[in-house]
């Protein structure tokens, strides 16, 4: 008797996401039925004009915001429409997030930021902080505070924090938006390397370099996927 293995689910699976916001009598539809699946080790870039829903989509995928309709699974587990405490635990264990405003605490050193992220997961880290910082070229900056870092170093430190718990999914919002060309190339190489290690990577960006490095480009307009 032979058994057929169940098909492996994508690392990220979002189905028919809707999100609207109200201000008085005005209602804005930020997402209109957006669906997205990202496989293990796949690098997806998301682009679109300002107001197209990119950042709202990323927030819903990370469990930082709850969609008004639709469902998000990460690593086969539903992250949306659950209590915030549950979403926070899943996020700490399964998702690395790098936002435009950064993910570093200014009063902590780079090394302490990584250790804090690992402690929030509630489980033993598989990668030592120093090893993780070495992987992004910051092994000598573990004792520095964020204010002492260059733009490129801060982006790499933020990436180290996002990868601190060996996430299934890495989400980044304009991670190279304020970097020069040479520094941007280094950060893009690190994103590609993360995908090659098996992390599903989704990056919201206007950067042609990120679009060129990605395995797939998803375009949004008016809260809908157009390509």
C-alpha positions in Angstrom: 0.0 0.0 0.0 1.4 3.3 -1.0 0.6 6.6 0.7 0.6 10.0 -1.0 2.3 12.8 0.9 0.1 15.8 1.5 1.1 18.7 -0.7 3.3 21.3 1.0 1.6 24.6 1.7 3.3 27.8 0.7 5.3 29.6 3.4 2.8 32.5 3.0 -0.7 32.2 1.8 -3.1 35.2 1.7 -6.6 34.8 0.3 -8.9 37.6 -0.8 -7.8 40.3 1.6 -10.0 43.3 2.1 -9.2 46.3 4.3 -11.1 49.5 4.6 -10.7 52.6 6.7 -13.3 55.2 7.7 -12.8 58.9 8.5 -16.2 60.4 9.2 -18.4 59.5 6.3 -15.5 58.8 4.0 -14.5 55.2 3.4 -11.3 54.2 1.8 -10.8 50.7 0.4 -7.1 50.0 0.9 -7.2 46.3 -0.2 -9.7 44.9 -2.6 -9.5 41.1 -2.7 -5.7 40.7 -2.7 -4.4 37.1 -2.9 -0.8 36.2 -2.6 1.1 32.9 -2.2 4.9 32.8 -1.6 6.8 29.6 -1.6 9.7 28.5 0.7 12.8 30.2 -0.6 11.0 32.6 -3.0 11.9 36.3 -3.2 8.9 38.4 -4.2 9.0 42.2 -4.7 5.8 44.2 -4.4 5.5 47.6 -6.2 2.9 50.1 -7.0 2.2 53.9 -6.7 1.7 55.6 -3.4 -1.6 54.8 -1.9 -1.9 51.5 -3.8 -2.1 49.4 -0.6 1.4 48.1 -0.4 2.1 49.0 3.3 -1.4 47.9 4.3 -0.8 44.6 2.7 2.5 44.1 4.5 0.9 45.0 7.8 -1.9 42.4 7.3 0.7 39.7 6.2 2.7 40.4 9.4 -0.3 40.3 11.7 0.3 43.9 12.7 -3.2 44.7 11.3 -6.2 42.5 10.8 -7.9 42.4 7.4 -11.7 43.1 7.3 -12.1 40.1 5.0 -9.9 37.2 3.9 -7.3 35.1 5.6 -3.5 34.9 6.1 -1.5 31.8 6.8 2.2 31.7 7.6 3.9 28.4 7.8 0.5 26.7 7.5 -0.9 28.5 10.6 -3.5 31.2 10.5 -2.3 34.5 11.8 -5.3 36.8 11.2 -8.6 37.1 13.1 -6.9 36.0 16.4 -6.1 37.8 19.6 -3.2 40.2 19.5 -1.2 38.2 22.0 -1.5 35.1 19.7 -0.5 37.1 16.7 2.5 38.6 18.5 3.7 35.2 19.5 3.3 33.8 15.9 5.1 36.9 14.6 8.0 36.5 17.0 8.5 32.9 16.0 7.7 32.8 12.3 8.0 36.3 10.8 10.8 38.7 10.5 9.7 42.3 10.0 11.7 45.3 8.8 9.7 48.5 8.4 10.6 51.9 7.0 10.9 53.3 10.5 13.4 50.5 11.4 13.2 47.8 14.0 16.0 48.8 16.3 15.6 50.1 19.9 17.9 53.2 20.2 18.8 52.6 23.8 20.1 49.1 23.1 23.3 48.0 21.3 23.1 46.1 18.1 23.9 42.9 19.9 21.3 43.6 22.6 18.6 44.2 19.9 19.3 40.8 18.4 19.2 39.1 21.8 15.9 40.9 22.7 14.3 39.7 19.4 15.4 36.1 20.2 14.1 36.3 23.7 10.7 37.4 22.6 10.2 34.2 20.7 10.1 32.2 23.9 12.3 29.4 22.6 16.0 28.8 22.2 17.7 30.5 19.3 19.3 28.3 16.7 21.8 31.0 15.6 24.0 32.8 18.1 23.8 36.6 18.0 27.4 37.0 17.0 27.1 34.5 14.2 24.0 36.3 13.0 25.7 39.6 13.0 28.7 38.1 11.2 26.4 36.9 8.4 25.4 40.5 7.7 29.0 41.9 8.1 28.5 43.5 11.5 30.4 41.2 13.9 32.6 44.2 15.0 29.6 46.5 15.6 27.7 44.4 18.2 28.5 46.9 20.9 27.4 50.0 18.9 24.1 51.8 19.4 21.9 52.5 16.4 22.8 56.2 16.4 26.4 55.2 15.8 25.7 53.2 12.7 25.8 54.4 9.1 22.7 54.0 6.9 24.0 50.8 5.4 25.0 49.4 8.8 21.5 50.3 10.3 19.8 48.5 7.4 22.0 45.4 7.9 21.4 45.5 11.7 17.7 45.7 11.2 17.9 42.7 8.8 19.8 40.8 11.5 17.0 41.5 14.0 14.4 40.5 11.4 16.2 37.2 10.9 17.0 36.6 14.6 14.6 33.7 15.0 15.1 31.9 11.7 11.7 33.0 10.4 9.6 31.3 7.8 8.8 34.6 6.3 10.7 37.9 6.0 8.7 41.1 5.3 10.5 44.3 4.5 9.0 47.8 3.6 11.4 49.9 1.5 14.6 48.5 3.2 16.9 50.4 0.8 14.9 53.6 0.3 17.6 55.9 1.8 20.7 54.1 0.8 23.3 54.9 -1.9 23.7 52.5 -4.8 26.7 50.6 -3.5 25.2 50.1 0.0 21.8 49.1 -1.6 23.5 46.4 -3.6 24.9 44.9 -0.4 21.5 44.8 1.3 19.9 43.3 -1.8 22.5 40.6 -1.8 21.6 39.8 1.8 17.9 39.5 1.0 18.7 37.2 -1.9 21.0 35.1 0.4 18.1 34.8 3.0 15.8 33.5 0.2 18.5 31.0 -0.9 18.6 29.6 2.7 14.9 28.9 2.4 13.2 32.0 3.9 10.2 33.3 2.0 11.0 37.0 1.3 8.5 39.7 0.5 9.8 43.2 -0.1 7.7 46.3 -0.8 10.0 48.7 -2.8 10.2 51.1 -5.7 13.8 50.0 -6.2 14.7 48.6 -9.7 17.5 46.6 -8.1 15.1 44.8 -5.8 12.7 44.2 -8.6 15.6 42.8 -10.7 16.8 40.5 -7.9 13.4 39.1 -7.1 12.1 35.9 -8.4 8.7 37.5 -9.0 7.2 41.0 -9.2 3.7 41.7 -7.9 2.2 45.1 -8.8 -0.6 46.8 -6.9 -2.9 49.6 -7.9 -6.0 50.9 -6.1 -5.7 48.0 -3.6 -5.7 45.3 -6.3 -3.1 43.0 -7.8 -2.7 44.1 -11.5 0.3 41.8 -12.4 
